[in-house]
Amino acid sequence: MVLRKGRRQFVYFSEGKTTSALKTIYTVYLLGIIIGMPFISCAQEEVAAVDNSFGIDHKNQLIVWNPSAERMGIRPKVLRFDAAFQNTKEGSIDPKNKVSLQSNGKEYQLFTTTYPVVQISYEADTLKKHPRVPARFSYYDSDTTFTQPITMRLRGNISLQFPKKNFDIEFQEHVDSTDTEDVLLKNLREDDDYVLDGMYNESLRLRAKTALALWQEQRPWTYSRKGKSGPEGFYVDLFVNGTYRGIYYLGEQVDRKLMKLKKKEGDTVRGELFKAGYYADGTKFMAAPDFKNALPTWAGFEMEYPYEDYVAFYDNLHAFMTFVTSSSKSDFAQNVEQWLDVENAIDYFLFVNAIRATDNLGKNFYFGRYDNDEPYLFIPWDVDGSFGVIQAGKRIPTTDDILDNGLFKRLWDENPNNYRQKVAQRWFELRKKLYATEAVLQQINEQYEQFQKEHVYAREALIWENTFTEENKTYLTQWITDRFAFLDSYFETAR
């Protein structure tokens, strides 16, 4: 089945429908049955890989291939990628195996992957944070393949110093167009703008994805039940300009479309979205300094929506910050729930403290609201500095503290409408299932074991200096156990 939308072409492989290459394999399979020899166990002379299903890094002499399920277990004598490669030991095609190949006198390692293979190429001499550069993007997984023009740039702050870079990509309608185009990837929302996170500062490559998955289950929707309360994503194997870059997290952007915020109507601002971009009195909820809508940033916040014709709109956020920092105790207790989605705030406070995301209460979060008569809420972002490490990747083994900011401190200290009791009640409710120690450790162990079994750490170690040892996981396991035990004792006193 081919899905066409605009100028792009996606090819989807559905059950019972195969490409000509797969039909060839199927024919060989039938012949194997006819002559009484099982297809999977017999060696074949040559098998050709489907376009876009593989990437080759000639410098590091490795190949990553996502074959169809029908090809798992085969032992071809020759594999044809961009050229013929001899299977020197007739190794079996399986994610658990590293297969030795040879071409033109060079030895290559073949890694079979179950993750989508993404390849990006661009001609610019250098890639920077700004501006974007044009590039070509190809994608292949078990049921989808396509090639699409994009623009891309580097993303991050501290991560810009890492050798394994993070990227922001935006799909274009066609090569020479300035119009973007939405693309559907797996179970994500259809959008034109995605991130590629290399997770270099986190040796296990699973903290950020685990954290965001917990948040999605903890709070899957905004209060309107129309938009998502946070981004989702999945792992891919990434090649850039013919060089293997390793395992990446391909994720959604936080924007108006994710939260389905009400659009501006004339001069009336309805839905609002702000990014806590850097530490300041505003993002820490400590003060409400004067603002100018002629500037894109205010008190650490960057206006994401609406930001039109270089004009921002900080009026309402400034009024909320004034309320948080200047209202009387009685006024705060009486009106806080008109300004703030307290249930969301409780969940965000518990989420940040459960994973101890030290960089996510004064920056690295989004703050917004669905409409101009709705309360504000928190959306998490960039949670790689969590579970016992900080954003630079350094271990911080602290488990016995509470993270807060001006807003959460006032809520806790003044306890409006039994806020402390609600926090404690919610924590122990989450501990029964989602935040049960065994449940979180099982989620981590399953991902870790899959990475180990499919040699993700092995192929990363070929190109990056990060080391992947059992001790990394032992540290994480003990940290989670100790952290949850401390939070139990802390919130028990608030019941």
KEFIDO-172334 format. One line per field, with one value per residue (C-alpha): residue in three letters; x, z, y; chain. Coordinates in steps of 0.1 Angstrom, whole numbers, plus 5000, padded with zeros to 4 digits. Layout:
<balums>
res <- c(ALA_...)
east <- c(X_...)
up <- c(Z_...)
north <- c(Y_...)
chain <- c(A_...)
</balums>
This chain:
<balums>
res <- c(MET_VAL_LEU_ARG_LYS_GLY_ARG_ARG_GLN_PHE_VAL_TYR_PHE_SER_GLU_GLY_LYS_THR_THR_SER_ALA_LEU_LYS_THR_ILE_TYR_THR_VAL_TYR_LEU_LEU_GLY_ILE_ILE_ILE_GLY_MET_PRO_PHE_ILE_SER_CYS_ALA_GLN_GLU_GLU_VAL_ALA_ALA_VAL_ASP_ASN_SER_PHE_GLY_ILE_ASP_HIS_LYS_ASN_GLN_LEU_ILE_VAL_TRP_ASN_PRO_SER_ALA_GLU_ARG_MET_GLY_ILE_ARG_PRO_LYS_VAL_LEU_ARG_PHE_ASP_ALA_ALA_PHE_GLN_ASN_THR_LYS_GLU_GLY_SER_ILE_ASP_PRO_LYS_ASN_LYS_VAL_SER_LEU_GLN_SER_ASN_GLY_LYS_GLU_TYR_GLN_LEU_PHE_THR_THR_THR_TYR_PRO_VAL_VAL_GLN_ILE_SER_TYR_GLU_ALA_ASP_THR_LEU_LYS_LYS_HIS_PRO_ARG_VAL_PRO_ALA_ARG_PHE_SER_TYR_TYR_ASP_SER_ASP_THR_THR_PHE_THR_GLN_PRO_ILE_THR_MET_ARG_LEU_ARG_GLY_ASN_ILE_SER_LEU_GLN_PHE_PRO_LYS_LYS_ASN_PHE_ASP_ILE_GLU_PHE_GLN_GLU_HIS_VAL_ASP_SER_THR_ASP_THR_GLU_ASP_VAL_LEU_LEU_LYS_ASN_LEU_ARG_GLU_ASP_ASP_ASP_TYR_VAL_LEU_ASP_GLY_MET_TYR_ASN_GLU_SER_LEU_ARG_LEU_ARG_ALA_LYS_THR_ALA_LEU_ALA_LEU_TRP_GLN_GLU_GLN_ARG_PRO_TRP_THR_TYR_SER_ARG_LYS_GLY_LYS_SER_GLY_PRO_GLU_GLY_PHE_TYR_VAL_ASP_LEU_PHE_VAL_ASN_GLY_THR_TYR_ARG_GLY_ILE_TYR_TYR_LEU_GLY_GLU_GLN_VAL_ASP_ARG_LYS_LEU_MET_LYS_LEU_LYS_LYS_LYS_GLU_GLY_ASP_THR_VAL_ARG_GLY_GLU_LEU_PHE_LYS_ALA_GLY_TYR_TYR_ALA_ASP_GLY_THR_LYS_PHE_MET_ALA_ALA_PRO_ASP_PHE_LYS_ASN_ALA_LEU_PRO_THR_TRP_ALA_GLY_PHE_GLU_MET_GLU_TYR_PRO_TYR_GLU_ASP_TYR_VAL_ALA_PHE_TYR_ASP_ASN_LEU_HIS_ALA_PHE_MET_THR_PHE_VAL_THR_SER_SER_SER_LYS_SER_ASP_PHE_ALA_GLN_ASN_VAL_GLU_GLN_TRP_LEU_ASP_VAL_GLU_ASN_ALA_ILE_ASP_TYR_PHE_LEU_PHE_VAL_ASN_ALA_ILE_ARG_ALA_THR_ASP_ASN_LEU_GLY_LYS_ASN_PHE_TYR_PHE_GLY_ARG_TYR_ASP_ASN_ASP_GLU_PRO_TYR_LEU_PHE_ILE_PRO_TRP_ASP_VAL_ASP_GLY_SER_PHE_GLY_VAL_ILE_GLN_ALA_GLY_LYS_ARG_ILE_PRO_THR_THR_ASP_ASP_ILE_LEU_ASP_ASN_GLY_LEU_PHE_LYS_ARG_LEU_TRP_ASP_GLU_ASN_PRO_ASN_ASN_TYR_ARG_GLN_LYS_VAL_ALA_GLN_ARG_TRP_PHE_GLU_LEU_ARG_LYS_LYS_LEU_TYR_ALA_THR_GLU_ALA_VAL_LEU_GLN_GLN_ILE_ASN_GLU_GLN_TYR_GLU_GLN_PHE_GLN_LYS_GLU_HIS_VAL_TYR_ALA_ARG_GLU_ALA_LEU_ILE_TRP_GLU_ASN_THR_PHE_THR_GLU_GLU_ASN_LYS_THR_TYR_LEU_THR_GLN_TRP_ILE_THR_ASP_ARG_PHE_ALA_PHE_LEU_ASP_SER_TYR_PHE_GLU_THR_ALA_ARG)
east <- c(5000_5013_5000_5004_4999_5010_5043_5056_5053_5052_5054_5037_5043_5012_5007_5001_5016_5053_5077_5092_5123_5102_5083_5116_5124_5089_5094_5127_5109_5083_5110_5127_5095_5091_5125_5121_5147_5136_5142_5155_5183_5196_5223_5214_5237_5228_5202_5196_5186_5157_5165_5167_5166_5203_5231_5268_5296_5327_5350_5340_5334_5300_5265_5232_5203_5166_5155_5120_5108_5108_5146_5154_5174_5187_5224_5232_5266_5265_5245_5241_5238_5256_5279_5283_5295_5307_5293_5326_5313_5278_5264_5227_5207_5195_5196_5214_5243_5271_5279_5313_5313_5340_5341_5371_5394_5378_5362_5328_5305_5268_5243_5207_5183_5146_5146_5139_5169_5171_5196_5202_5225_5233_5258_5265_5301_5291_5259_5251_5223_5211_5203_5187_5202_5185_5189_5175_5158_5151_5133_5127_5110_5091_5060_5070_5096_5099_5124_5116_5134_5140_5157_5178_5199_5218_5197_5205_5229_5252_5247_5264_5296_5291_5306_5273_5250_5213_5192_5160_5144_5116_5099_5095_5069_5096_5132_5129_5098_5096_5063_5065_5046_5033_5046_5032_5058_5047_5022_5032_5009_5013_5036_5063_5088_5107_5138_5166_5182_5215_5214_5252_5252_5234_5255_5225_5206_5173_5167_5149_5127_5118_5110_5087_5070_5062_5048_5026_5011_5009_4991_4983_4960_4957_4927_4908_4913_4919_4957_4986_5003_5038_5059_5064_5090_5108_5144_5160_5194_5208_5233_5244_5263_5272_5285_5268_5258_5243_5209_5188_5155_5132_5105_5077_5081_5060_5039_5004_4994_5006_4984_4957_4956_4929_4941_4942_4910_4917_4934_4921_4948_4933_4957_4992_5025_5058_5091_5112_5144_5168_5170_5155_5131_5101_5109_5117_5084_5102_5093_5072_5095_5082_5077_5077_5057_5081_5107_5104_5116_5107_5120_5135_5104_5103_5069_5061_5025_5012_5043_5033_5051_5078_5052_5048_5020_5031_5002_4985_5016_5028_4995_4998_5034_5023_4996_5020_5046_5025_4990_4980_4977_4939_4938_4963_4943_4910_4921_4951_4929_4915_4950_4966_4956_4966_4962_4986_5010_5009_5017_5045_5060_5059_5073_5103_5110_5106_5132_5150_5152_5174_5172_5134_5119_5137_5140_5134_5096_5067_5039_5007_4969_4942_4922_4921_4896_4915_4942_4979_4997_5032_5046_5080_5109_5145_5146_5179_5194_5175_5176_5209_5227_5226_5223_5261_5261_5278_5265_5249_5239_5217_5184_5173_5162_5131_5132_5110_5107_5088_5054_5058_5074_5045_5019_5037_5043_5008_4989_4959_4929_4949_4975_5001_4976_4967_5003_5009_4977_4987_5022_5010_4983_5011_5033_5007_5013_5030_5058_5060_5098_5095_5075_5099_5129_5112_5106_5143_5156_5135_5149_5185_5183_5169_5198_5223_5207_5206_5241_5231_5257_5283_5278_5277_5310_5326_5321_5318_5339_5310_5314_5284_5288_5266_5277_5259_5226_5235_5239_5206_5188_5201_5194_5157_5153_5168_5150_5115_5121_5130_5100_5078_5091_5089_5053_5041_5045_5021_4992)
up <- c(5000_4991_5010_4992_5009_4991_4974_4996_4992_5021_5014_5040_5041_5056_5064_5033_5010_5001_4979_4949_4970_4997_4971_4958_4993_4997_4964_4977_5009_4990_4970_5003_5015_4982_4983_5020_5034_5060_5046_5078_5083_5047_5033_5003_4977_4978_4996_4986_5013_5007_5000_5031_5054_5061_5068_5061_5080_5058_5082_5112_5091_5104_5089_5107_5090_5097_5077_5074_5098_5070_5067_5104_5108_5072_5065_5032_5017_5002_5014_4989_5003_4983_4971_4976_5011_5018_5049_5059_5086_5072_5104_5110_5106_5141_5164_5189_5165_5152_5117_5101_5065_5040_5010_4989_5015_5044_5074_5084_5114_5106_5133_5128_5145_5153_5156_5126_5105_5099_5075_5071_5046_5042_5022_5045_5057_5093_5113_5140_5164_5140_5111_5098_5068_5041_5043_5031_5055_5049_5073_5073_5098_5095_5079_5067_5044_5029_5019_5026_5024_5058_5074_5105_5132_5164_5196_5233_5254_5275_5249_5222_5239_5235_5206_5199_5189_5193_5163_5156_5123_5103_5073_5041_5014_4988_4983_4973_4994_5026_5035_5061_5059_5086_5087_5107_5125_5144_5172_5175_5165_5129_5128_5109_5137_5158_5179_5177_5212_5213_5251_5252_5288_5300_5296_5297_5270_5288_5316_5295_5277_5309_5326_5298_5296_5333_5329_5300_5321_5351_5333_5297_5290_5298_5319_5287_5277_5243_5241_5253_5286_5273_5244_5233_5212_5202_5195_5161_5147_5131_5103_5094_5062_5060_5096_5122_5151_5174_5190_5192_5208_5181_5199_5196_5202_5228_5209_5204_5183_5210_5236_5211_5226_5214_5186_5189_5177_5163_5191_5217_5231_5241_5244_5257_5258_5274_5276_5307_5288_5316_5353_5364_5389_5367_5359_5395_5405_5428_5414_5387_5371_5345_5310_5274_5248_5222_5236_5229_5264_5299_5333_5319_5298_5260_5244_5221_5213_5203_5191_5159_5140_5167_5194_5225_5251_5287_5303_5318_5328_5346_5364_5375_5387_5406_5423_5433_5446_5461_5471_5507_5523_5523_5486_5476_5492_5478_5442_5435_5418_5394_5382_5385_5376_5411_5402_5373_5396_5422_5396_5381_5416_5424_5389_5392_5427_5419_5392_5409_5378_5393_5362_5357_5383_5371_5334_5311_5314_5295_5311_5294_5293_5269_5268_5285_5311_5320_5346_5338_5338_5336_5307_5312_5289_5287_5316_5308_5340_5362_5382_5399_5372_5363_5328_5322_5329_5362_5390_5419_5443_5466_5474_5506_5495_5481_5450_5448_5435_5447_5437_5451_5483_5489_5482_5506_5534_5534_5526_5508_5506_5522_5495_5515_5522_5485_5475_5500_5490_5453_5460_5478_5451_5425_5446_5444_5407_5385_5409_5426_5429_5413_5384_5376_5379_5356_5330_5331_5332_5301_5281_5294_5285_5250_5244_5256_5236_5204_5208_5211_5237_5216_5185_5204_5221_5186_5180_5214_5245_5268_5287_5293_5323_5346_5373_5355_5360_5396_5405_5389_5406_5440_5435_5426_5456_5480_5465_5466_5502_5512_5495_5513_5547_5537_5525_5553_5577_5555_5555)
north <- c(5000_5035_5065_5098_5131_5163_5157_5130_5093_5068_5031_5009_4972_4955_4919_4898_4925_4925_4942_4924_4917_4900_4881_4867_4855_4841_4821_4808_4798_4778_4761_4751_4735_4717_4701_4693_4717_4744_4778_4794_4769_4767_4790_4811_4824_4861_4883_4920_4945_4968_5004_5026_4995_4998_5023_5017_5035_5028_5047_5026_4995_4987_4982_4985_4967_4964_4934_4922_4895_4870_4873_4867_4835_4833_4825_4841_4837_4871_4902_4930_4965_4992_4964_4927_4917_4882_4865_4851_4828_4824_4841_4840_4873_4880_4910_4888_4881_4903_4890_4894_4906_4913_4936_4947_4933_4952_4936_4950_4942_4938_4946_4936_4961_4960_4998_5021_5031_5069_5084_5122_5139_5175_5196_5225_5227_5231_5225_5250_5258_5285_5288_5256_5239_5219_5181_5148_5124_5087_5064_5027_5003_4971_4988_5022_5037_5072_5098_5135_5169_5185_5214_5208_5224_5215_5218_5221_5241_5219_5191_5213_5204_5167_5149_5131_5160_5165_5177_5195_5185_5200_5183_5203_5200_5197_5206_5242_5250_5270_5253_5226_5193_5170_5135_5105_5084_5053_5062_5098_5127_5138_5168_5186_5192_5165_5162_5137_5132_5114_5109_5111_5124_5092_5061_5037_5057_5051_5076_5103_5079_5060_5093_5106_5073_5075_5110_5099_5071_5093_5122_5113_5143_5179_5189_5196_5159_5173_5177_5156_5166_5158_5146_5109_5092_5061_5048_5049_5040_5071_5078_5113_5119_5082_5080_5060_5082_5055_5050_5081_5091_5105_5126_5151_5188_5206_5231_5244_5214_5189_5205_5215_5250_5274_5296_5334_5351_5385_5405_5381_5357_5324_5295_5303_5284_5294_5277_5280_5286_5297_5303_5337_5351_5343_5307_5301_5318_5342_5376_5393_5420_5444_5431_5443_5425_5438_5413_5376_5366_5377_5366_5334_5325_5323_5328_5298_5307_5331_5349_5368_5396_5397_5406_5384_5384_5382_5401_5370_5352_5384_5387_5351_5356_5387_5366_5339_5362_5391_5379_5376_5341_5342_5355_5328_5300_5313_5319_5296_5270_5296_5303_5269_5234_5221_5184_5188_5208_5180_5154_5175_5182_5144_5135_5159_5146_5109_5111_5140_5161_5189_5211_5211_5235_5267_5258_5228_5229_5244_5263_5270_5269_5257_5289_5323_5312_5280_5275_5271_5238_5222_5201_5183_5188_5177_5152_5136_5149_5125_5093_5101_5121_5158_5172_5172_5134_5136_5113_5130_5102_5124_5107_5125_5160_5177_5199_5229_5265_5296_5283_5248_5261_5284_5257_5234_5259_5276_5244_5259_5236_5208_5208_5188_5160_5159_5156_5127_5110_5112_5099_5068_5062_5063_5040_5012_5006_5031_5042_5008_5002_4968_4982_5010_4987_4961_4988_4998_4962_4953_4982_4975_4938_4946_4970_4944_4916_4936_4949_4985_4992_4973_4993_5026_5017_5014_5051_5068_5068_5060_5027_5004_4982_4963_4988_5016_4997_4986_5023_5032_5004_5013_5050_5044_5021_5046_5076_5061_5049_5085_5100_5074_5086_5123_5122_5099_5129_5149_5124)
chain <- c(A_A_A_A_A_A_A_A_A_A_A_A_A_A_A_A_A_A_A_A_A_A_A_A_A_A_A_A_A_A_A_A_A_A_A_A_A_A_A_A_A_A_A_A_A_A_A_A_A_A_A_A_A_A_A_A_A_A_A_A_A_A_A_A_A_A_A_A_A_A_A_A_A_A_A_A_A_A_A_A_A_A_A_A_A_A_A_A_A_A_A_A_A_A_A_A_A_A_A_A_A_A_A_A_A_A_A_A_A_A_A_A_A_A_A_A_A_A_A_A_A_A_A_A_A_A_A_A_A_A_A_A_A_A_A_A_A_A_A_A_A_A_A_A_A_A_A_A_A_A_A_A_A_A_A_A_A_A_A_A_A_A_A_A_A_A_A_A_A_A_A_A_A_A_A_A_A_A_A_A_A_A_A_A_A_A_A_A_A_A_A_A_A_A_A_A_A_A_A_A_A_A_A_A_A_A_A_A_A_A_A_A_A_A_A_A_A_A_A_A_A_A_A_A_A_A_A_A_A_A_A_A_A_A_A_A_A_A_A_A_A_A_A_A_A_A_A_A_A_A_A_A_A_A_A_A_A_A_A_A_A_A_A_A_A_A_A_A_A_A_A_A_A_A_A_A_A_A_A_A_A_A_A_A_A_A_A_A_A_A_A_A_A_A_A_A_A_A_A_A_A_A_A_A_A_A_A_A_A_A_A_A_A_A_A_A_A_A_A_A_A_A_A_A_A_A_A_A_A_A_A_A_A_A_A_A_A_A_A_A_A_A_A_A_A_A_A_A_A_A_A_A_A_A_A_A_A_A_A_A_A_A_A_A_A_A_A_A_A_A_A_A_A_A_A_A_A_A_A_A_A_A_A_A_A_A_A_A_A_A_A_A_A_A_A_A_A_A_A_A_A_A_A_A_A_A_A_A_A_A_A_A_A_A_A_A_A_A_A_A_A_A_A_A_A_A_A_A_A_A_A_A_A_A_A_A_A_A_A_A_A_A_A_A_A_A_A_A_A_A_A_A_A_A_A_A_A_A_A_A_A_A_A_A_A_A_A_A_A_A_A_A_A_A_A_A_A_A_A_A_A_A_A_A_A_A_A_A_A_A_A_A_A_A_A)
</balums>
